[in-house]
Structure formats: C-alpha cells, structure tokens
C-alpha cells in the first residue's frame, strides 16, 4: 500500500479497522491498531502536522490514542487534546501516570491535570506508567476512586513483568486491571515465554508499544530482513506493515505505533485489511 489513498480507499480502511477490534476484560472493545504519541509535541513547529496526523488516523479507524503525562511533560497530551476536539466521543483515550504520582496524595491531581491538557472530562483508560515506590495497593485504591468519580472508565498498568502481575492480582481489586502496556515487536519477544501466556490465560490483551521497534539499527535490521521483505513483496505491503501485522497476528494484542505524520498514519492504517493479517 502506498502513502496516498483516495476516498474509497479511506472508507475501506476505516471499515476494516472498525471491524478489527479486541475486547478488554470488561467487554469494551478497542481497535487492534491505535496511535502512539511518544515525542509528539516536542517540536512546536510540527504541531499542526501532528494534530492533522492524529485526526487522519481517527478518520481511518485508529481511534485509540495513547499518551502520558511524562511525554514532553504534558506537551503530548496538549497536542492530543487539540486533535480530539469535536470528535472526543469517537476516541478511546489512554494516558499514563508517573509512578511517583501514583499514590493517594497525588494521583487525583495528576489525572485532573491530564484531563485539562486533553480538554476532556474523562479518560477511557488510565495506566500506571511503570512500578515505583508507591505500594500497588495504594495505586489500585487511587485508580478505583477515579473510576467511582467518573474521571476514568478503567485502569491498567505498563511495563509490568509476570511477577508484578501476579502481585497485582493477589490484591482484592487488582483483577480490575484492563491491560498491561509493554514493549513487543518482532525483535523483542521475551514476553512470549511467560507474561504473554499468563495474560492470555486471564483473557487480558497486551498493549504493545514500539511495535515497529525504535528507530535505529534494530528497526533497520528488521525491515531489511530477507524474510520480511519477501513476505512484504508477496502481499504488496511494506516491511513496516508486515512488522505491524506480525505484532497483532494472534488477535490479543493492541499495537500503538507512532503517528506523528501523515506518512506514519498511511503506513499503519491499512494493516488490518491487508492480506498479511491472515
């Protein structure tokens, strides 16, 4: 698929992405491919381009947008907030709290600050960005209070390993966790040994960040891999689309590739309707 698409093509991609969804433990469904926003907002001169890219992604059915208070110390959330104005109800909005803000004294304010930057009254999913010194039980209590207050619809975690997840699930309300956002791509498959089977057993999807690997030697090696290139050629796709399709192949992973430009979006969006997913 090239980097341009006509109106008919857009409609087909949007329909495919709308059909290709994953269920969270509470029954809510989200698209298998969303939009990541790491580093978005760092360059003010690119703000218009980034907003337009996010809105294009939403139009093409990638309606899950992931951000965090850490990203640019709130700048990413501000860009996302601009992008979802007028279409908030179409978007599944995810943000993350710093570990040092995840205690009962700070989590409510952190959430409120994120909501203000995002220009919305609620988050669809709020994640603990990684484990810190705050006891898990206290973070769970804070998350549950935010749910009761209507500030968030559900909560989850990020960067948890199997031991962390088992500790979380030993807590009375730890099983309310909706997902675990983790690093996962063709060149980083360690979770397949224990964490991924653990979550599958509990019907909890993963949310894969950096599904195309970080830019640099690793990604270059993956897209230049002969097997990847052969599969891409066979399906009329790009190597990056093959990597993304590989990440969501089993039907229990949500991928959130970066979406800071029109080119990114038009590479990512067609993956759900491409033959490479079968």
N, C-alpha and C positions, 0 to 999 in steps of 0.2 A: 504494500500500500504506500503510495507516495505521500508527500506532505501537503497535498491540496485535496479538497473534497467538495463536490457540488452539493446542492440542496438535497437531492435524492439520496446521495451517499450519507449525508449527515443524518437524515431521517432513519436510514437503515442501521447506522451505527448506534444512534440513540435508542432505537427499539431493542437492538441486541443487548446493549448494556442494561437496559431497563429489565429485560428478562433474566439476565445472568446475575443472580443475586445469591447471597448467603444469609442464613438465619443465625441470629445471635441466640444465646440461651433463653432469653425472654420472649422469643418469637418474632422480634423485629427483624426486618431484612435490610440488607445494605448491598450496594453493588460490589462485585468482586474486584473491580479496579476503581480506586479513588484517586485523590490528588494530594501529594505531599508538598510541604511548603518550607522545608529547611532552607535557610539562606534567602528566602523571599523577603523583600522589604529592606535588605541591607544596602541597596543602591537606590537612592531616591529617584535617579534619572530613569530607572526601569519600572517605576511604579505603574504607569499606565499600561505598559506591556504585560506586566504580571497580573493586573486586575483583569485585563481582557483575556488572558490565557485561562485564568480560573473560570471566568464566565463561559468561555467556549467549552471548557471541559464539562461544566454543568449542563450546557445545551446538548452535549454528546452523551449524556447519561452517567458521567463520572461524578455523581452528586455527593459522594463522601469526601469531605475536605478535612485533612489533619493538620493541626498546628500545635503551638505550645507557647507558654509564657516565656520560655527560655529562648525561643527563636528570635534573635535580634532584640532581646529584652522587650518583647511585646510588639516589635515592628511588623513581624509576620502576621500577627493577629489583626493588626490595623489594616493591612492590605486585604486580608480575607474579609474583614468587616465591610470594607468598601465593595468588594466583589459580590457579596451576597445581598446587598441592599435591594429590596424589592422582590427578591426571589428566595428569601430565607426559608420559606416552608418547603422548598424543593430540595433543600440541602440537609445532609446528615453531618452535623458539625461536631468535630472532635478537637479537644485541646488537652493539654497536659500541665500538671502542677509540679513545680520543683520539689524535690524531696524535703528540703528544709522549710518549705511552706505547707507541708502535708500534715501538720499537727492541728489540734483543735483550735489553737490560738490564731492560726494564720490561714487555714485552708479556705474559710469562708471569704476572707478579703481577697485572696488570690483568685478565687473563682469569680468574684464580683468584678475585679479589675479586668479579667479576661473577657467577661461579658460586655463590659463597657467598650473595650477596644474592638470587639467583634460586633458591636452595635446590635446586640440581641438580648433577649431576656432569659434564654436557657441554652444549655449545651445538650446535645443528644448523647454524648459520651465524654466522660472526664477521666483521664488516666493519671496515675502516679508515674512520673517520668522514669524514675529508677529508684531502687531502695536506698534509703538514707538511714539516719539515726532515729527517726521517729518510729515508735513501735507500730507494727502493722495494724494492731487492734485499734490504735488511736486514729490512724488514717481511715480505716474502714468505718469507724464511727463518724468521722467527719464527712465522708462520702455519703453515708446513709442519711445524715442530716440534710445534706444538699439535695438529695433525692426527695426527701419529705417536704422541703421548702419549694420544690419545683424549679430549682436552679439547674439541675441536671436530670436527665431521664434515666441514666445508668452510669456505672463506673467500671473501670478496669485498671490494668497495670501495664507496665512496659519494662522491658529488659529483665524480666524475672526468669530464673532458671527453674529446673524441676523442683529442687529443694525449697525454693522460695514459694512456688505454687502450692506445694504440699503444706507448708507452714500456713499459708493464707487460707487454705481450705479447712484447716483444723479450727479456724475461728468460726464462731456461730454464724456470722453473716458473710464470711469470706467467700462462700459459694455463690454470692450475688455477682461476683466478678464476671464481666461480659466478654473480655478478651485479654490477650497478652500481646502487646506490640513488640516485635523482636526483629533482629536482623536475620534476613533469609534471602538467599539468592543461589544461583547455580554454583557459585564459587564458595559459598559458605553454608554448609549443610549439616553442621553439628547437631542442630535441634532434632534431626531425624532419628537419632539414636534413643533419646528418652523423652524430651519435652514434647515433641510433636505427637508421639503416640499417647502420652499422658493426657494431652488436651483433647485428642480425638476420642479417647475413651469417655471423656466427660462432655463431648459434643460442644466444645468451646473452640471456635475458629481462632486462628492466629491472625494478626495484622502484620504483614511483612513490610518493614521499611528497607530502603535501599534495595529494592528487588532487582535493580539493574546493576548493582554493585556501585561503589563510589567511583567517580571519575578518576582515571589514572591507569596505572599498569594493569591492575586486576581486571577492570572493565575492558580495556583494550584487548587483553588476552582472551577474554570470553567471547567478544564479538568477532575476533579473528580466528577463533577455534574452527577447524575444518568441518567438524560435525555440525556445529551451529550454523555455519554458512551453507552447508549442503541442505539442511532442513529448511532454512530460510528460502533458498532458491527453489526448492520443491514446492513451497507453499506461496510463492510470490510475496513474501514478507521480508522484513529487515531482520538482521540478527538481534537487534534490541527487542523487537516484537516477539521473537522466539524466546528470549530470556524471560520476558514478562509472562508469556503464555505458559512457560515451564513453571513459573512460580505459583500460578493459580490452577495448575493442571488437575489437582486432586479434588477440587471443589470445597476445600475447607480452609482456604487462605484468602485474605483480603490484601491486595497489594496496593501500596500507596507511592507510586513513582513520582518523582518531582515534576511539577507542572508550572514552570516559570516562564514558558514561552509558547507561542502558537505551535512551533515545531515539535516541542515536547508533547503537547496535547494530541496533535495529529499523528504522532507515532504511537502513543499509548492507547488512544480510544478504540481503534479498530480491533484490538486483540480479541475481544470477546466474540466477535462474529467471524473472525478468521478461522480457516480450517485447522490452523495449528493447535487449536484447543481440543481437538478430538483425538 
